[in-house]
Amino acid sequence: MKNLALNNQWVLITGASSGLGQEMARQLAGLHKANLIIAARRADKLNELKAELEKNSGVRVKVIVADLSIPQEADRVIAESIADDNLYGAILNAGVTYFGRHTQLPWDSFESILKTNVVGVVRMTNNLVKYFEQPGKEGSIMLVSSMAGFFPVPYQAAYSATKAFITAFGNALHNELTNPKFSITVFAPGGIATEMTDNSKFNELKGWLMPVSEAAKEGIHAFITRKYNYVPGLLNRVGNVFMNFLPSKFISGKMSKVYLKSLNKSAQQE
Ligand SMILES: NC(=O)c1ccc[n+]([C@@H]2O[C@H](COP(=O)([O-])OP(=O)(O)OC[C@H]3O[C@@H](n4cnc5c(N)ncnc54)[C@H](OP(=O)(O)O)[C@@H]3O)[C@@H](O)[C@H]2O)c1
């Protein structure tokens, strides 16, 4: 399958108001000269990014303010993105986490994680697949999952489960596609230094976090080269291979100790 050629093409990126999505937007515009549709809830952040990218990179940028945990909003984002019939790619990156004991996660917050990380992503993917599964239509979707979807992560139980869903869903769906010019990539980073991890609960884990610019660069590489499943960072990739040989209970047990230590230290500082 041919690599994506992004120059002057339109790419949708959700969760572009901060972190990985914002950085991928910067690199897609600056290095690859893609026109962007950027979506998230915070209008001010999206409008600032639009002004920055149009000024510095000379690309065109459309802003869509939407809450992707609401299915009708997710539908609207895709309807607006494909309205001109020129969408070439979509990076479904918006996501939320909860780091702590699962029993302390309020039900509303759990539902919000599920709706943002799973329901909204499936809803958008369904609409995008219909659009891209037309004869001759070239393009790709990238779903941003996580290494936390490869094995059960204690104290991020719900998050980890949503990302396991996304990885299985994206990989399975890729193998149902009939248009040879269309692909689905799953991007599964380990920890990244973003707003998501900029929290005292992650203090003990900060040494493991990848700079967001590196994660974004590898994400765009995975997108352009239409990888099936891609983990950024050599150490993460090697670790991931090793972990396949170890019992899930052993890995999850070790992680539980490290994560609990970080949570306890954060609680002591409060
Ligand atoms: N950071 C990590 O360690 C890490 C590791 C592996 C995978 N990931 C994944 O990478 C992706 C990006 O995360 P990040 O680390 O860049 O976190 P982040 O800085 O917190 O960014 C999350 C983005 O998602 C958007 N978002 C959240 N809820 C939304 C909603 N209901 N509707 C619309 N947009 C919403 C946020 O925008 P608004 O708040 O403006 O809506 C923001 O732009 C996520 O899918 C995450 O699971 C992160």
The ligand as an SDF file (V2000), in Angstrom:
LIG
                    3D

 48 52  0  0  0  0  0  0  0  0999 V2000
   -0.1580   10.9320   27.9920 N   0  0  0  0  0  0  0  0  0  0  0  0
    0.0610    9.6370   27.9970 C   0  0  0  0  0  0  0  0  0  0  0  0
    0.8470    9.1000   28.8230 O   0  0  0  0  0  0  0  0  0  0  0  0
   -0.5880    8.7520   26.9670 C   0  0  0  0  0  0  0  0  0  0  0  0
   -0.0800    7.4640   26.7730 C   0  0  0  0  0  0  0  0  0  0  0  0
   -0.6740    6.6360   25.8410 C   0  0  0  0  0  0  0  0  0  0  0  0
   -1.7570    7.0820   25.1060 C   0  0  0  0  0  0  0  0  0  0  0  0
   -2.2370    8.3390   25.3150 N   0  0  0  0  0  0  0  0  0  0  0  0
   -3.4070    8.7550   24.5350 C   0  0  0  0  0  0  0  0  0  0  0  0
   -3.0740    9.8720   23.7490 O   0  0  0  0  0  0  0  0  0  0  0  0
   -4.2700   10.6340   23.4780 C   0  0  0  0  0  0  0  0  0  0  0  0
   -3.9890   12.0990   23.7640 C   0  0  0  0  0  0  0  0  0  0  0  0
   -3.7440   12.2500   25.1510 O   0  0  0  0  0  0  0  0  0  0  0  0
   -2.7290   13.3310   25.7400 P   0  0  0  0  0  0  0  0  0  0  0  0
   -1.7240   12.6070   26.5190 O   0  0  0  0  0  0  0  0  0  0  0  0
   -2.3040   14.2560   24.6680 O   0  0  0  0  0  0  0  0  0  0  0  0
   -3.6990   14.0460   26.7920 O   0  0  0  0  0  0  0  0  0  0  0  0
   -4.2080   15.5520   26.9170 P   0  0  0  0  0  0  0  0  0  0  0  0
   -3.0990   16.5120   26.7930 O   0  0  0  0  0  0  0  0  0  0  0  0
   -5.0340   15.5440   28.1520 O   0  0  0  0  0  0  0  0  0  0  0  0
   -5.1320   15.7190   25.6260 O   0  0  0  0  0  0  0  0  0  0  0  0
   -6.3840   15.1120   25.5240 C   0  0  0  0  0  0  0  0  0  0  0  0
   -7.1480   15.7680   24.3870 C   0  0  0  0  0  0  0  0  0  0  0  0
   -8.4180   15.1250   24.2560 O   0  0  0  0  0  0  0  0  0  0  0  0
   -9.4180   16.1310   24.2270 C   0  0  0  0  0  0  0  0  0  0  0  0
  -10.6550   15.6210   24.8110 N   0  0  0  0  0  0  0  0  0  0  0  0
  -10.8160   15.0070   26.0010 C   0  0  0  0  0  0  0  0  0  0  0  0
  -12.1060   14.7480   26.2200 N   0  0  0  0  0  0  0  0  0  0  0  0
  -12.7890   15.2220   25.1310 C   0  0  0  0  0  0  0  0  0  0  0  0
  -14.1520   15.2690   24.7770 C   0  0  0  0  0  0  0  0  0  0  0  0
  -15.1260   14.7670   25.5610 N   0  0  0  0  0  0  0  0  0  0  0  0
  -14.4970   15.8230   23.5960 N   0  0  0  0  0  0  0  0  0  0  0  0
  -13.5410   16.3470   22.7860 C   0  0  0  0  0  0  0  0  0  0  0  0
  -12.2400   16.3200   23.0630 N   0  0  0  0  0  0  0  0  0  0  0  0
  -11.8680   15.7720   24.2310 C   0  0  0  0  0  0  0  0  0  0  0  0
   -8.8600   17.2800   25.0610 C   0  0  0  0  0  0  0  0  0  0  0  0
   -9.4290   18.5130   24.6400 O   0  0  0  0  0  0  0  0  0  0  0  0
  -10.5130   19.3720   25.4580 P   0  0  0  0  0  0  0  0  0  0  0  0
  -10.2200   19.2100   26.9140 O   0  0  0  0  0  0  0  0  0  0  0  0
  -10.2790   20.7610   24.9380 O   0  0  0  0  0  0  0  0  0  0  0  0
  -11.8240   18.8070   25.0250 O   0  0  0  0  0  0  0  0  0  0  0  0
   -7.3950   17.2380   24.6370 C   0  0  0  0  0  0  0  0  0  0  0  0
   -7.2180   17.9570   23.4480 O   0  0  0  0  0  0  0  0  0  0  0  0
   -5.3670   10.0250   24.3610 C   0  0  0  0  0  0  0  0  0  0  0  0
   -6.1780    9.1830   23.5970 O   0  0  0  0  0  0  0  0  0  0  0  0
   -4.5820    9.2290   25.3760 C   0  0  0  0  0  0  0  0  0  0  0  0
   -5.3180    8.1630   25.8930 O   0  0  0  0  0  0  0  0  0  0  0  0
   -1.6810    9.1920   26.2160 C   0  0  0  0  0  0  0  0  0  0  0  0
  1  2  1  0
  2  3  2  0
  2  4  1  0
  4  5  1  0
  4 48  2  0
  5  6  2  0
  6  7  1  0
  7  8  2  0
  8  9  1  0
  8 48  1  0
  9 10  1  0
  9 46  1  0
 10 11  1  0
 11 12  1  0
 11 44  1  0
 12 13  1  0
 13 14  1  0
 14 15  2  0
 14 16  1  0
 14 17  1  0
 17 18  1  0
 18 19  2  0
 18 20  1  0
 18 21  1  0
 21 22  1  0
 22 23  1  0
 23 24  1  0
 23 42  1  0
 24 25  1  0
 25 26  1  0
 25 36  1  0
 26 27  1  0
 26 35  1  0
 27 28  2  0
 28 29  1  0
 29 30  1  0
 29 35  2  0
 30 31  1  0
 30 32  2  0
 32 33  1  0
 33 34  2  0
 34 35  1  0
 36 37  1  0
 36 42  1  0
 37 38  1  0
 38 39  2  0
 38 40  1  0
 38 41  1  0
 42 43  1  0
 44 45  1  0
 44 46  1  0
 46 47  1  0
M  CHG  2   8   1  16  -1
M  END
$$$$
